């Protein structure tokens, strides 16, 4: 028995673990005709991705591998890499489908994009909540972002639909926005409160599975706060811009050229006349 005090080199740790693994196991493991030595570790109180990155950097700097030897990082880290690769495809597809459904529900890309603007605000709130609690981005947090996007878009769709219904009845734009926002105030707040309060037990969980539940719940709660604020205060202003009716029948290209002509010199105006 011996004791070591102070910092220990990664090379020494790797050598001791490799020798211990060979001494404990009387069977020489092989995979695809090559010898295999498994070194395992349990990661606690930090994210797996950054731990493996630090371990890879330390091993590359301090461990000299014999010829024809190599290291593979597997286990939960391999599962994490595969899940992130799948999410890189699933998340954009989900957002594209949400935007397509909004277009079908509202009948135009401009109001659909106005409602879709709730998603960036919701994502910002989720990221801020993760940073506030010191949690890393994980697969469960990514799933929480997807669920959060659905709730945020639902609230925005309820608000925009109420405003458009009043416009179709002949109500003036400002009055339709004010009346529609007030009429949908309680439904939007109830949707956000029910979802947020339902995730509170998961956000403060400490038992088995808490490492999966807490990031998901934190993302949903934090994102709903910012998304609800956007729906109640910012979306009506955006609706006034995108639903504004003008008596000017000129095309957008003609309006753009007219605005451009008002801010140019006489010489530049002559050139613009030649272009148009």
N, C-alpha and C positions, 0 to 999 in steps of 0.2 A: 504494500500500500504506500502511496506517496501523494503529496499535495503540491499543487501548483498555484502560485499567487501572481496576480497581475494579468496582463494581456497574453493570450495564447495564439500562436500563428495558425491560420486556417490550414496550412500544409500539415502541421502536427496533428490537428484534429482529424483531417481526412486520412492520414496514415494510420492513426490509432483505430479509427472506425473500420477501415478496410481490413487491418490485421485482426481486429476483434471479430469481424464477420466471418473471416476465414477460419479462425480458431473455434468459434462456437459451432458452426455448421460443419458436420463431417462430410456433407455432400457438396461437390463442386457443381454449381449450377451452370447450365449452358443454354444459350438462346441462339438459334441459327448457326450452330457449330462454334460459337464463341463463348468464352467464360464470362460469367455475369456475377457481379457483386452489387447488392442493393444496399444503399445507405438511406435511411428514412428519418424524417423529423416531423414534429408537430409544431405548427405555428399558432401562437396565441397572442391576442391583444394587438394585432397589426394585420394589415392586408397581405394576402399571399403573393400578389404580383410584385410589390416592391421588395419583399423579402427574397424572392427568387432572383430578382435582378441584382440585388446586393450580393447574394451568394454566388451568382455566376461571375460577377466582376471579381470577387475575392478569389474564387477558384482559378479563374483565368490568369490572375496576377501572381498567385503564390503556389499553385500546384503544377508540377511538371509531369505530364502524362508519359508513360512508356510508349515506345513505338507501337502502332496498330491498336492503340487504346483510345477510347472516346467516352464522353459522358452524355447521357440523355436525362432530361428533366421530365419526369412523368408524374403520375398520381393526380392529385387534385389540380395541380398547376396545368397539366395537359388538358384536363377537362375544362379549366377556365379558358385556355386559349381556344379550344374548339367552340365553346359557348360564345365567346366574343366574336369569332368569325361568323357564326350563324346570326348573331344580333346585328352585325354590320350589314346584313342583307335584309333581315326581318324588319328592323326599325324604319329604314327609308320606305320599304314597301307599305308598311302600316300608315305612315304619314301620307303617302301618295293616295292610298285608298280613302283616308279620311277627307283629303281635299276633293277627291272625285265625288264622294257622297255629299259633301257640302255643295258642290256645283249642281248636283242633281236636285238637292233639296231647295236651293235658293234660285236656281235658274240663271246663274251668271258667275263669271270668275271673279268679278270685283267684290260683290258681297261675300262670296266664298272665301276669298283671301282676307277680307276684313274679319270674319269670324275665325279664320285659321291663325290670325295674329295672336290669339290667346295662347297658342302652343309655345311660342318662344318665351313668353312671360311666365308660363307655368314651368318650363324647363329651368329658367333662371331661378325661380323660387326653390325648386328642388335641389339645384346645385348649391345654392346658398344655405339651405337647411343641412345638407350633408357636410359642408365646410364648417358650419356653426357647431355641429356635434362631433367634428373630427372624424368622420367616417369616410372611408375610401369608396371610389366608384366600383361597383360589383355587378354581377349578373342580376341579382335580386333588385338592385337599384335601377338597372336598365328596364326590368319588367315593370317596376313602379312608374317609370317615366311613360311607358306605353299606356298603362292604366290611367295615369294622370292626364294624358293628352285627350283621352276620350271624355272624361268628366269636364275638362275645360272647354272643349268644343261644344259639348251638349249645352252648357250654360250660355255660351255665345249664340248658339243657334236658337235657343228659346227667346233671347232678347231680340235678335235680328228679325225673327219671324213675327213677333208682336208688333214691332215698328212697321214692318212692311204691310201687315194686315190693316193697320190704321191708315196707311197711305192709300191703300186700295179703296178704302171707304171715302176718300176725298178729304181727309184731314190734312191741314198744313204740315209741312215737314217738321218744324220746331215743336209744334204741339203733339205730333205723332211720336216724336222721339221722347219727349218728356212723359207723355201718358204711357207709352209702351214700357219705358224704363221703370216707372213707378209700379205698373201692373205686374211686372216680372221680378220685382225686388225680392219679395218673399220666396218665390220658387227657387231663385238662384241662391239665396242665402241658405235655405233649407237643404238644397242639394249639397252645397259645400260643407255645411255643418255636419250633416249626417255622415258623409264620407270621412271627414276629418276625425270626428269623435269615434267612429268605428275603428279607425286605425290607431287610436291612442294606446290601447293595451299592447298592440304589437310594437309600437315605438318605444315603450318602456319595459319590454320583456327582458328577462334575465335568465330564463331557463333554457332547456334544450331547444335548439333551433333559433335562438335569439339572433345569432349572427346573420341569419337569412331574413328574419322578420323585421328587424330594426331598420336596415337601409330602405327596404320597400316602403314601410310606413312613414319614415322620415321624408322621403321624396314626395309621397302623396300629400302629406299634411303641409309641407312647406310650399309645394307648387300650387295647391288649392288656394292658399292665402293670396299669392300674387295674381293668380288667374281670376279669382273672384273680384279683386280690386280692379283689374283691367276690364272685366265684364261690366261692372257697375259704373265705373267712372270714365274709362277711356273709350270703350266700344260705342257708347252713344255719340261721342264726338266724331269717331271714325265713320259711323253711320251717316252723320250729317254731310260728311264730305263725299261719300260714295253714292248716296241716294239723292244728292242735290239735283233738282230739275232746273234746267236752263231753257230759256226761249230761243237761245242762239242755235240755229240749225247748221252752222258750219261744221265741217269735219275737224277732227283733232289736228290734222296736219295744217289746215288753214289757220287755226287758232295759234298753233306753235309758231308759224311764220310771222303772224301779226305781232306776237309778243317779242319775237326776235328783232323785228324791224324797229320797234319802239326804243330799243337799246343800242342802236348802231349809229354810226356817222353817215353823212351824206354819201361819201364814196362807197362805204360798205353797203348802203341801201341800193345804190346803182348795181352793184355786183349781185345782190340778192334778186333784183328784178330780172337780171339776165338769167339767173339760175331758175327762177320760177316761170 
